[in-house]
C-alpha cells in the first residue's frame, strides 16, 4: 500500500544493499543467503517503504552472537542515519540495554507495564554501550525486575 514507484524503489534498494554490505548480491536467491544476510534484507525491505516506526520482534534471536553484534550495529547506524523510531521486542536484557533509549519491562500474563527505564548511555555502537560504566547497573536493575536471581536460586 505504501509502495514507492518501482524505479525509485530499485535505486533506493541498490543504495541500501551497498550500505549494508550486500552489494553484489542483488540477484541472489534467498536460500543462498546466510541468516544475517536475510535479516539485513528484511531491514532493507522495511526501510524502502520509509515507515515512521519500525517494529522489530526478536529480530536477532536466531543468529549467532557475532552476527547478532554486527546486525545490532547495522540497526543502530540505520536508526541514527534515517532518524527512525524503533520498537524492539526482545527477551535479551543485554540487547535491550545496549540498543535502547528506553526499556519497558512487562509483567507475566496478562502483561502489564511493570516498570520503565530511561537508558542514559551515549555510545557509538552496541559494543561500546556494553563497555559503558552504567551498562552493568542497568543490566542488574532489569534482572531484579524479572526476579531472575530468585528463580535461579529456587531451581
C-alpha positions as CSV (number, residue, x, y, z in Angstrom):
1,X,0.0,0.0,0.0
2,X,2.9,2.3,0.6
3,X,4.9,1.1,-2.3
4,X,7.1,3.8,-3.9
5,X,7.4,3.9,-7.8
6,X,9.4,0.9,-9.0
7,X,12.3,2.8,-10.4
8,X,12.7,4.8,-7.1
9,X,12.5,1.6,-5.1
10,X,15.2,-0.1,-7.2
11,X,17.6,2.8,-6.8
12,X,16.9,3.0,-3.1
13,X,17.4,-0.7,-2.7
14,X,20.7,-0.6,-4.5
15,X,21.9,2.1,-2.2
16,X,20.8,0.1,0.9
17,X,22.3,-3.1,-0.4
18,X,25.7,-1.3,-0.7
19,X,25.3,0.4,2.6
20,X,24.6,-2.8,4.5
21,X,27.3,-4.9,2.8
22,X,25.1,-6.7,0.3
23,X,26.3,-5.1,-2.9
24,X,26.8,-7.8,-5.5
25,X,24.0,-10.0,-4.1
26,X,21.2,-8.2,-5.9
27,X,20.3,-11.3,-7.9
28,X,21.0,-13.9,-5.2
29,X,18.2,-16.3,-4.3
30,X,17.1,-16.1,-0.6
31,X,18.1,-19.7,0.0
32,X,21.7,-18.8,-0.9
33,X,21.9,-16.0,1.7
34,X,23.1,-16.5,5.3
35,X,20.8,-15.8,8.2
36,X,22.5,-12.5,8.9
37,X,22.2,-11.5,5.2
38,X,18.5,-12.4,5.2
39,X,18.0,-10.2,8.3
40,X,19.7,-7.3,6.5
41,X,17.4,-7.8,3.5
42,X,14.4,-7.7,5.8
43,X,15.6,-4.4,7.3
44,X,16.2,-3.0,3.8
45,X,12.7,-4.1,2.7
46,X,11.3,-2.2,5.6
47,X,13.3,0.9,5.1
48,X,12.4,1.2,1.4
49,X,8.8,2.0,2.3
50,X,10.1,4.7,4.7
51,X,7.9,4.0,7.8
52,X,7.9,6.3,10.7
53,X,8.2,3.5,13.2
54,X,10.0,0.1,12.8
55,X,8.5,-2.8,14.9
56,X,11.1,-5.5,15.4
57,X,10.1,-8.6,17.2
58,X,13.1,-10.7,18.3
59,X,15.0,-9.8,15.1
60,X,18.3,-11.3,16.1
61,X,17.2,-14.3,18.2
62,X,18.1,-16.9,15.6
63,X,21.5,-15.6,14.9
64,X,24.9,-16.5,16.2
65,X,26.5,-13.9,18.7
66,X,29.0,-12.5,16.2
67,X,26.3,-11.9,13.6
68,X,24.0,-10.5,16.2
69,X,26.5,-7.9,17.3
70,X,27.2,-6.9,13.7
71,X,23.5,-6.5,12.9
72,X,22.8,-4.6,16.1
73,X,25.5,-2.1,14.9
74,X,23.8,-2.0,11.4
75,X,20.5,-1.3,13.1
76,X,21.9,1.4,15.3
77,X,23.5,3.1,12.4
78,X,20.3,2.9,10.3
79,X,18.2,4.3,13.2
80,X,20.7,7.2,13.6
81,X,21.0,7.9,9.9
82,X,17.4,7.7,8.9
83,X,16.1,9.0,12.3
84,X,13.5,6.3,12.9
85,X,11.7,5.3,16.0
86,X,12.1,1.6,16.7
87,X,10.0,-0.6,19.0
88,X,12.2,-3.6,19.7
89,X,10.6,-6.6,21.4
90,X,13.3,-8.8,23.0
91,X,13.9,-11.2,25.9
92,X,17.6,-10.4,25.8
93,X,18.4,-8.0,28.6
94,X,21.8,-7.3,27.3
95,X,20.4,-6.4,23.9
96,X,17.7,-4.2,25.4
97,X,20.2,-2.1,27.3
98,X,22.8,-1.9,24.5
99,X,20.2,-0.8,21.9
100,X,17.6,1.2,23.7
101,X,17.0,4.7,25.0
102,X,14.0,3.4,27.0
103,X,13.3,-0.1,28.2
104,X,9.7,-1.1,29.2
105,X,9.5,-4.2,31.4
106,X,6.3,-6.2,31.2
107,X,4.9,-8.4,33.8
108,X,3.8,-12.0,33.2
109,X,0.5,-12.8,31.7
110,X,-1.7,-10.9,31.5
111,X,1.1,-8.4,30.6
112,X,1.1,-5.0,32.1
113,X,3.8,-2.4,32.3
114,X,5.8,-3.3,35.3
115,X,8.4,-0.5,35.1
116,X,10.1,1.8,32.6
117,X,13.8,2.6,32.5
118,X,15.3,5.6,30.6
119,X,18.7,4.3,29.4
120,X,21.3,7.1,29.6
121,X,24.2,5.5,27.7
122,X,25.7,7.5,24.9
123,X,27.7,5.1,22.7
124,X,28.7,4.9,19.1
125,X,27.9,1.2,18.8
126,X,26.2,-1.6,20.8
127,X,29.6,-3.0,21.6
128,X,30.7,0.4,23.0
129,X,27.4,0.6,25.0
130,X,28.2,-2.8,26.6
131,X,31.5,-1.3,27.8
132,X,29.9,1.7,29.3
133,X,30.2,2.1,33.1
134,X,26.4,2.3,33.6
135,X,25.7,-0.8,31.4
136,X,26.1,-3.2,34.3
137,X,23.9,-1.1,36.6
138,X,21.0,-1.1,34.1
139,X,21.5,-4.8,33.4
140,X,21.3,-5.7,37.1
141,X,18.3,-3.5,37.7
142,X,16.4,-5.2,34.9
143,X,17.4,-8.6,36.2
144,X,16.0,-7.6,39.5
145,X,12.7,-6.6,37.8
146,X,12.5,-10.1,36.4
147,X,13.4,-11.8,39.6
148,X,16.0,-13.8,37.7
149,X,18.3,-14.4,40.6
150,X,15.5,-15.6,42.9
151,X,14.2,-18.0,40.2
152,X,17.8,-19.4,39.6
153,X,18.3,-20.0,43.4
154,X,14.9,-21.7,43.7
155,X,15.7,-24.1,40.9
